[in-house]
Amino acid sequence: MGFFTSSSNDQRQIPATKPVVGSSYLLWIDGVGTYLVYLQETLKIGGPGEPGTVGCLGSAWADLSLLANLSRHHASITRSGESYFLEAKAPIFCNQRPVNDRVLLSDQAELRLNAETVITFRQPTVLSASACLELTSHHQPQQRIDGIVLLAETCLLGPSSENHVVCHDWPGTVILYRQGDQILCRSKLKIFANQEAASQGAVLTPGSLVSGPELRFRWEVVA
């Protein structure tokens, strides 16, 4: 059972619509999982706050609050150009080495926030400055997710390991990309956004449903 129960490199200019601007979104991919898509340059990671302060994904102190024994603001990951840096706010290890201040992250870096909480950093392709985080130890925020996409300009969804979100059964790749304050999608596949043709590009707004051959996902803003 899937998540839903209801039934080229050229980027054409999409007619302007009033954008719904947010710093993070949820990408619900049928048969694959749920991913947080984060747009800001710095992601703060921490543990749960005091009772009543924890949202579905974040808190007053962290953008991503894991249900783990962590400081309120345990670490930050910041994008600078095409590079990402880990800044330690509490004891943390990167590839089994202690981080006392700031360290450059490389693809497949293992971030051990404490003895039990592990996150894997991935930057799977040189064609995109976006990166993703895998919750390797399965520690979760209050609302379960399968990973985090740190969106620079583009995000690739598709069957190969070079995609930010690997969708094994898809017949091809769908690209999410920024255009001004909007997020759009396009693909060489014949895809539709809210039943309108979207292969050449379509604006994603909260609640947008994108479908195509053997694929379907929904785009939601995080309140």
VEXTOR-827451 format. One record per residue (C-alpha): x, y, z; residue in one letter; residue number from 1. Coordinates in steps of 0.2 Angstrom, whole numbers, plus 2048, in hexadecimal, padded with zeros to 3 digits. Layout:
! VEXTOR-827451
<node><east>X</east><north>Y</north><up>Z</up><type>A</type><seq>NUM</seq></node>
...
END
This chain:
! VEXTOR-827451
<node><east>800</east><north>800</north><up>800</up><type>M</type><seq>1</seq></node>
<node><east>807</east><north>811</north><up>7FB</up><type>G</type><seq>2</seq></node>
<node><east>805</east><north>822</north><up>805</up><type>F</type><seq>3</seq></node>
<node><east>7F7</east><north>828</north><up>7FA</up><type>F</type><seq>4</seq></node>
<node><east>7E5</east><north>821</north><up>7FA</up><type>T</type><seq>5</seq></node>
<node><east>7DD</east><north>82F</north><up>7EF</up><type>S</type><seq>6</seq></node>
<node><east>7DC</east><north>82C</north><up>7DE</up><type>S</type><seq>7</seq></node>
<node><east>84F</east><north>85B</north><up>798</up><type>S</type><seq>8</seq></node>
<node><east>85A</east><north>867</north><up>7A0</up><type>N</type><seq>9</seq></node>
<node><east>850</east><north>875</north><up>798</up><type>D</type><seq>10</seq></node>
<node><east>847</east><north>87E</north><up>7A5</up><type>Q</type><seq>11</seq></node>
<node><east>838</east><north>888</north><up>79E</up><type>R</type><seq>12</seq></node>
<node><east>832</east><north>897</north><up>7A8</up><type>Q</type><seq>13</seq></node>
<node><east>823</east><north>893</north><up>7B2</up><type>I</type><seq>14</seq></node>
<node><east>815</east><north>8A0</north><up>7B3</up><type>P</type><seq>15</seq></node>
<node><east>816</east><north>8A9</north><up>7C3</up><type>A</type><seq>16</seq></node>
<node><east>80B</east><north>8A3</north><up>7D1</up><type>T</type><seq>17</seq></node>
<node><east>80A</east><north>8A9</north><up>7E3</up><type>K</type><seq>18</seq></node>
<node><east>817</east><north>89E</north><up>7EC</up><type>P</type><seq>19</seq></node>
<node><east>815</east><north>896</north><up>7FD</up><type>V</type><seq>20</seq></node>
<node><east>826</east><north>899</north><up>804</up><type>V</type><seq>21</seq></node>
<node><east>82D</east><north>88D</north><up>812</up><type>G</type><seq>22</seq></node>
<node><east>83D</east><north>888</north><up>819</up><type>S</type><seq>23</seq></node>
<node><east>839</east><north>875</north><up>818</up><type>S</type><seq>24</seq></node>
<node><east>82D</east><north>869</north><up>810</up><type>Y</type><seq>25</seq></node>
<node><east>828</east><north>857</north><up>811</up><type>L</type><seq>26</seq></node>
<node><east>82A</east><north>84C</north><up>801</up><type>L</type><seq>27</seq></node>
<node><east>81E</east><north>83D</north><up>803</up><type>W</type><seq>28</seq></node>
<node><east>824</east><north>830</north><up>7F6</up><type>I</type><seq>29</seq></node>
<node><east>818</east><north>822</north><up>7F3</up><type>D</type><seq>30</seq></node>
<node><east>820</east><north>811</north><up>7F6</up><type>G</type><seq>31</seq></node>
<node><east>831</east><north>81A</north><up>7FB</up><type>V</type><seq>32</seq></node>
<node><east>82F</east><north>824</north><up>80B</up><type>G</type><seq>33</seq></node>
<node><east>82D</east><north>836</north><up>812</up><type>T</type><seq>34</seq></node>
<node><east>83B</east><north>843</north><up>811</up><type>Y</type><seq>35</seq></node>
<node><east>83E</east><north>854</north><up>818</up><type>L</type><seq>36</seq></node>
<node><east>844</east><north>860</north><up>80B</up><type>V</type><seq>37</seq></node>
<node><east>84D</east><north>86E</north><up>814</up><type>Y</type><seq>38</seq></node>
<node><east>851</east><north>87E</north><up>80A</up><type>L</type><seq>39</seq></node>
<node><east>85B</east><north>889</north><up>816</up><type>Q</type><seq>40</seq></node>
<node><east>86E</east><north>889</north><up>816</up><type>E</type><seq>41</seq></node>
<node><east>870</east><north>883</north><up>828</up><type>T</type><seq>42</seq></node>
<node><east>867</east><north>874</north><up>831</up><type>L</type><seq>43</seq></node>
<node><east>867</east><north>874</north><up>844</up><type>K</type><seq>44</seq></node>
<node><east>866</east><north>862</north><up>84B</up><type>I</type><seq>45</seq></node>
<node><east>862</east><north>85F</north><up>85D</up><type>G</type><seq>46</seq></node>
<node><east>858</east><north>854</north><up>869</up><type>G</type><seq>47</seq></node>
<node><east>846</east><north>857</north><up>86F</up><type>P</type><seq>48</seq></node>
<node><east>842</east><north>867</north><up>879</up><type>G</type><seq>49</seq></node>
<node><east>838</east><north>869</north><up>889</up><type>E</type><seq>50</seq></node>
<node><east>826</east><north>863</north><up>889</up><type>P</type><seq>51</seq></node>
<node><east>81B</east><north>86D</north><up>87D</up><type>G</type><seq>52</seq></node>
<node><east>82A</east><north>874</north><up>872</up><type>T</type><seq>53</seq></node>
<node><east>82C</east><north>866</north><up>866</up><type>V</type><seq>54</seq></node>
<node><east>824</east><north>867</north><up>855</up><type>G</type><seq>55</seq></node>
<node><east>822</east><north>859</north><up>849</up><type>C</type><seq>56</seq></node>
<node><east>834</east><north>85B</north><up>843</up><type>L</type><seq>57</seq></node>
<node><east>83C</east><north>869</north><up>84C</up><type>G</type><seq>58</seq></node>
<node><east>83D</east><north>873</north><up>85C</up><type>S</type><seq>59</seq></node>
<node><east>840</east><north>884</north><up>862</up><type>A</type><seq>60</seq></node>
<node><east>853</east><north>880</north><up>862</up><type>W</type><seq>61</seq></node>
<node><east>855</east><north>874</north><up>853</up><type>A</type><seq>62</seq></node>
<node><east>84E</east><north>873</north><up>842</up><type>D</type><seq>63</seq></node>
<node><east>84F</east><north>860</north><up>843</up><type>L</type><seq>64</seq></node>
<node><east>84B</east><north>859</north><up>855</up><type>S</type><seq>65</seq></node>
<node><east>84F</east><north>846</north><up>857</up><type>L</type><seq>66</seq></node>
<node><east>848</east><north>83C</north><up>865</up><type>L</type><seq>67</seq></node>
<node><east>859</east><north>838</north><up>86C</up><type>A</type><seq>68</seq></node>
<node><east>864</east><north>83D</north><up>87A</up><type>N</type><seq>69</seq></node>
<node><east>86B</east><north>84D</north><up>872</up><type>L</type><seq>70</seq></node>
<node><east>86E</east><north>85F</north><up>876</up><type>S</type><seq>71</seq></node>
<node><east>860</east><north>86B</north><up>871</up><type>R</type><seq>72</seq></node>
<node><east>86C</east><north>871</north><up>863</up><type>H</type><seq>73</seq></node>
<node><east>878</east><north>863</north><up>861</up><type>H</type><seq>74</seq></node>
<node><east>880</east><north>867</north><up>850</up><type>A</type><seq>75</seq></node>
<node><east>87D</east><north>871</north><up>840</up><type>S</type><seq>76</seq></node>
<node><east>880</east><north>86D</north><up>82E</up><type>I</type><seq>77</seq></node>
<node><east>883</east><north>87C</north><up>823</up><type>T</type><seq>78</seq></node>
<node><east>884</east><north>87D</north><up>810</up><type>R</type><seq>79</seq></node>
<node><east>891</east><north>889</north><up>809</up><type>S</type><seq>80</seq></node>
<node><east>892</east><north>889</north><up>7F6</up><type>G</type><seq>81</seq></node>
<node><east>893</east><north>876</north><up>7F1</up><type>E</type><seq>82</seq></node>
<node><east>89A</east><north>871</north><up>802</up><type>S</type><seq>83</seq></node>
<node><east>893</east><north>86D</north><up>813</up><type>Y</type><seq>84</seq></node>
<node><east>89A</east><north>86F</north><up>824</up><type>F</type><seq>85</seq></node>
<node><east>896</east><north>867</north><up>835</up><type>L</type><seq>86</seq></node>
<node><east>897</east><north>872</north><up>844</up><type>E</type><seq>87</seq></node>
<node><east>897</east><north>869</north><up>855</up><type>A</type><seq>88</seq></node>
<node><east>88D</east><north>871</north><up>863</up><type>K</type><seq>89</seq></node>
<node><east>88F</east><north>862</north><up>86E</up><type>A</type><seq>90</seq></node>
<node><east>89A</east><north>852</north><up>86D</up><type>P</type><seq>91</seq></node>
<node><east>899</east><north>84A</north><up>85C</up><type>I</type><seq>92</seq></node>
<node><east>8A4</east><north>83F</north><up>851</up><type>F</type><seq>93</seq></node>
<node><east>8A5</east><north>840</north><up>83E</up><type>C</type><seq>94</seq></node>
<node><east>8AC</east><north>830</north><up>836</up><type>N</type><seq>95</seq></node>
<node><east>8B2</east><north>82A</north><up>847</up><type>Q</type><seq>96</seq></node>
<node><east>8BC</east><north>83A</north><up>84B</up><type>R</type><seq>97</seq></node>
<node><east>8B6</east><north>847</north><up>858</up><type>P</type><seq>98</seq></node>
<node><east>8B0</east><north>858</north><up>851</up><type>V</type><seq>99</seq></node>
<node><east>8B5</east><north>866</north><up>85D</up><type>N</type><seq>100</seq></node>
<node><east>8B0</east><north>874</north><up>852</up><type>D</type><seq>101</seq></node>
<node><east>8AC</east><north>873</north><up>83F</up><type>R</type><seq>102</seq></node>
<node><east>8B0</east><north>866</north><up>832</up><type>V</type><seq>103</seq></node>
<node><east>8AD</east><north>864</north><up>81F</up><type>L</type><seq>104</seq></node>
<node><east>8A1</east><north>856</north><up>81B</up><type>L</type><seq>105</seq></node>
<node><east>8A4</east><north>849</north><up>80D</up><type>S</type><seq>106</seq></node>
<node><east>899</east><north>83D</north><up>805</up><type>D</type><seq>107</seq></node>
<node><east>894</east><north>82E</north><up>810</up><type>Q</type><seq>108</seq></node>
<node><east>89A</east><north>837</north><up>820</up><type>A</type><seq>109</seq></node>
<node><east>894</east><north>82F</north><up>830</up><type>E</type><seq>110</seq></node>
<node><east>88E</east><north>83B</north><up>83D</up><type>L</type><seq>111</seq></node>
<node><east>88D</east><north>834</north><up>84E</up><type>R</type><seq>112</seq></node>
<node><east>884</east><north>840</north><up>859</up><type>L</type><seq>113</seq></node>
<node><east>885</east><north>834</north><up>868</up><type>N</type><seq>114</seq></node>
<node><east>888</east><north>822</north><up>86C</up><type>A</type><seq>115</seq></node>
<node><east>878</east><north>81D</north><up>864</up><type>E</type><seq>116</seq></node>
<node><east>873</east><north>82B</north><up>858</up><type>T</type><seq>117</seq></node>
<node><east>87A</east><north>82A</north><up>846</up><type>V</type><seq>118</seq></node>
<node><east>877</east><north>834</north><up>837</up><type>I</type><seq>119</seq></node>
<node><east>87F</east><north>831</north><up>826</up><type>T</type><seq>120</seq></node>
<node><east>883</east><north>840</north><up>81A</up><type>F</type><seq>121</seq></node>
<node><east>881</east><north>83D</north><up>807</up><type>R</type><seq>122</seq></node>
<node><east>885</east><north>848</north><up>7F9</up><type>Q</type><seq>123</seq></node>
<node><east>882</east><north>83B</north><up>7EB</up><type>P</type><seq>124</seq></node>
<node><east>886</east><north>845</north><up>7DB</up><type>T</type><seq>125</seq></node>
<node><east>892</east><north>853</north><up>7D5</up><type>V</type><seq>126</seq></node>
<node><east>883</east><north>859</north><up>7CA</up><type>L</type><seq>127</seq></node>
<node><east>87A</east><north>860</north><up>7D9</up><type>S</type><seq>128</seq></node>
<node><east>880</east><north>86A</north><up>7E9</up><type>A</type><seq>129</seq></node>
<node><east>871</east><north>862</north><up>7F3</up><type>S</type><seq>130</seq></node>
<node><east>875</east><north>855</north><up>800</up><type>A</type><seq>131</seq></node>
<node><east>86B</east><north>849</north><up>80B</up><type>C</type><seq>132</seq></node>
<node><east>86B</east><north>842</north><up>81C</up><type>L</type><seq>133</seq></node>
<node><east>866</east><north>830</north><up>820</up><type>E</type><seq>134</seq></node>
<node><east>860</east><north>82C</north><up>832</up><type>L</type><seq>135</seq></node>
<node><east>86C</east><north>81D</north><up>833</up><type>T</type><seq>136</seq></node>
<node><east>868</east><north>819</north><up>845</up><type>S</type><seq>137</seq></node>
<node><east>855</east><north>81B</north><up>842</up><type>H</type><seq>138</seq></node>
<node><east>854</east><north>828</north><up>84F</up><type>H</type><seq>139</seq></node>
<node><east>845</east><north>833</north><up>84A</up><type>Q</type><seq>140</seq></node>
<node><east>83D</east><north>844</north><up>84C</up><type>P</type><seq>141</seq></node>
<node><east>82B</east><north>843</north><up>853</up><type>Q</type><seq>142</seq></node>
<node><east>824</east><north>841</north><up>842</up><type>Q</type><seq>143</seq></node>
<node><east>82D</east><north>832</north><up>839</up><type>R</type><seq>144</seq></node>
<node><east>837</east><north>836</north><up>829</up><type>I</type><seq>145</seq></node>
<node><east>843</east><north>82C</north><up>81F</up><type>D</type><seq>146</seq></node>
<node><east>850</east><north>839</north><up>81B</up><type>G</type><seq>147</seq></node>
<node><east>854</east><north>84C</north><up>819</up><type>I</type><seq>148</seq></node>
<node><east>858</east><north>854</north><up>809</up><type>V</type><seq>149</seq></node>
<node><east>863</east><north>864</north><up>80B</up><type>L</type><seq>150</seq></node>
<node><east>85D</east><north>86D</north><up>7FB</up><type>L</type><seq>151</seq></node>
<node><east>869</east><north>879</north><up>7F2</up><type>A</type><seq>152</seq></node>
<node><east>862</east><north>87B</north><up>7E0</up><type>E</type><seq>153</seq></node>
<node><east>85D</east><north>86A</north><up>7DB</up><type>T</type><seq>154</seq></node>
<node><east>858</east><north>859</north><up>7E2</up><type>C</type><seq>155</seq></node>
<node><east>858</east><north>849</north><up>7D8</up><type>L</type><seq>156</seq></node>
<node><east>84B</east><north>83B</north><up>7DB</up><type>L</type><seq>157</seq></node>
<node><east>84D</east><north>82B</north><up>7D2</up><type>G</type><seq>158</seq></node>
<node><east>853</east><north>819</north><up>7D1</up><type>P</type><seq>159</seq></node>
<node><east>866</east><north>81B</north><up>7D1</up><type>S</type><seq>160</seq></node>
<node><east>872</east><north>81E</north><up>7E0</up><type>S</type><seq>161</seq></node>
<node><east>876</east><north>82F</north><up>7D9</up><type>E</type><seq>162</seq></node>
<node><east>865</east><north>835</north><up>7DE</up><type>N</type><seq>163</seq></node>
<node><east>863</east><north>83E</north><up>7EE</up><type>H</type><seq>164</seq></node>
<node><east>853</east><north>834</north><up>7F1</up><type>V</type><seq>165</seq></node>
<node><east>855</east><north>822</north><up>7EA</up><type>V</type><seq>166</seq></node>
<node><east>844</east><north>81C</north><up>7E3</up><type>C</type><seq>167</seq></node>
<node><east>849</east><north>80B</north><up>7DD</up><type>H</type><seq>168</seq></node>
<node><east>839</east><north>807</north><up>7D3</up><type>D</type><seq>169</seq></node>
<node><east>838</east><north>817</north><up>7C9</up><type>W</type><seq>170</seq></node>
<node><east>83B</east><north>816</north><up>7B7</up><type>P</type><seq>171</seq></node>
<node><east>845</east><north>827</north><up>7B7</up><type>G</type><seq>172</seq></node>
<node><east>84A</east><north>836</north><up>7C0</up><type>T</type><seq>173</seq></node>
<node><east>83F</east><north>845</north><up>7C6</up><type>V</type><seq>174</seq></node>
<node><east>848</east><north>855</north><up>7CA</up><type>I</type><seq>175</seq></node>
<node><east>843</east><north>862</north><up>7D7</up><type>L</type><seq>176</seq></node>
<node><east>84A</east><north>873</north><up>7D5</up><type>Y</type><seq>177</seq></node>
<node><east>849</east><north>885</north><up>7DB</up><type>R</type><seq>178</seq></node>
<node><east>844</east><north>893</north><up>7D0</up><type>Q</type><seq>179</seq></node>
<node><east>843</east><north>8A3</north><up>7DB</up><type>G</type><seq>180</seq></node>
<node><east>838</east><north>8A0</north><up>7EA</up><type>D</type><seq>181</seq></node>
<node><east>830</east><north>891</north><up>7E2</up><type>Q</type><seq>182</seq></node>
<node><east>834</east><north>87E</north><up>7E1</up><type>I</type><seq>183</seq></node>
<node><east>830</east><north>876</north><up>7D1</up><type>L</type><seq>184</seq></node>
<node><east>831</east><north>864</north><up>7CA</up><type>C</type><seq>185</seq></node>
<node><east>835</east><north>85E</north><up>7B8</up><type>R</type><seq>186</seq></node>
<node><east>83A</east><north>84D</north><up>7B0</up><type>S</type><seq>187</seq></node>
<node><east>83E</east><north>844</north><up>7A0</up><type>K</type><seq>188</seq></node>
<node><east>830</east><north>839</north><up>7A5</up><type>L</type><seq>189</seq></node>
<node><east>81E</east><north>83D</north><up>7A1</up><type>K</type><seq>190</seq></node>
<node><east>819</east><north>844</north><up>7B2</up><type>I</type><seq>191</seq></node>
<node><east>80A</east><north>84E</north><up>7B9</up><type>F</type><seq>192</seq></node>
<node><east>808</east><north>85B</north><up>7C7</up><type>A</type><seq>193</seq></node>
<node><east>7F6</east><north>85B</north><up>7CD</up><type>N</type><seq>194</seq></node>
<node><east>7F1</east><north>853</north><up>7BD</up><type>Q</type><seq>195</seq></node>
<node><east>7F9</east><north>860</north><up>7B2</up><type>E</type><seq>196</seq></node>
<node><east>808</east><north>85C</north><up>7A7</up><type>A</type><seq>197</seq></node>
<node><east>818</east><north>860</north><up>7B0</up><type>A</type><seq>198</seq></node>
<node><east>826</east><north>858</north><up>7A6</up><type>S</type><seq>199</seq></node>
<node><east>82D</east><north>869</north><up>7A1</up><type>Q</type><seq>200</seq></node>
<node><east>82B</east><north>870</north><up>7B2</up><type>G</type><seq>201</seq></node>
<node><east>81D</east><north>873</north><up>7BF</up><type>A</type><seq>202</seq></node>
<node><east>81C</east><north>87E</north><up>7CF</up><type>V</type><seq>203</seq></node>
<node><east>81A</east><north>873</north><up>7DF</up><type>L</type><seq>204</seq></node>
<node><east>80E</east><north>87B</north><up>7EC</up><type>T</type><seq>205</seq></node>
<node><east>809</east><north>873</north><up>7FC</up><type>P</type><seq>206</seq></node>
<node><east>7FE</east><north>864</north><up>7F8</up><type>G</type><seq>207</seq></node>
<node><east>805</east><north>862</north><up>7E7</up><type>S</type><seq>208</seq></node>
<node><east>803</east><north>850</north><up>7E1</up><type>L</type><seq>209</seq></node>
<node><east>810</east><north>84A</north><up>7D3</up><type>V</type><seq>210</seq></node>
<node><east>80D</east><north>83A</north><up>7CA</up><type>S</type><seq>211</seq></node>
<node><east>814</east><north>831</north><up>7BB</up><type>G</type><seq>212</seq></node>
<node><east>818</east><north>81F</north><up>7B5</up><type>P</type><seq>213</seq></node>
<node><east>81B</east><north>815</north><up>7C5</up><type>E</type><seq>214</seq></node>
<node><east>81E</east><north>824</north><up>7D0</up><type>L</type><seq>215</seq></node>
<node><east>814</east><north>830</north><up>7DB</up><type>R</type><seq>216</seq></node>
<node><east>818</east><north>83D</north><up>7E9</up><type>F</type><seq>217</seq></node>
<node><east>810</east><north>84B</north><up>7F2</up><type>R</type><seq>218</seq></node>
<node><east>818</east><north>85B</north><up>7F7</up><type>W</type><seq>219</seq></node>
<node><east>813</east><north>863</north><up>808</up><type>E</type><seq>220</seq></node>
<node><east>81A</east><north>872</north><up>812</up><type>V</type><seq>221</seq></node>
<node><east>81F</east><north>870</north><up>824</up><type>V</type><seq>222</seq></node>
<node><east>815</east><north>87B</north><up>82F</up><type>A</type><seq>223</seq></node>
END
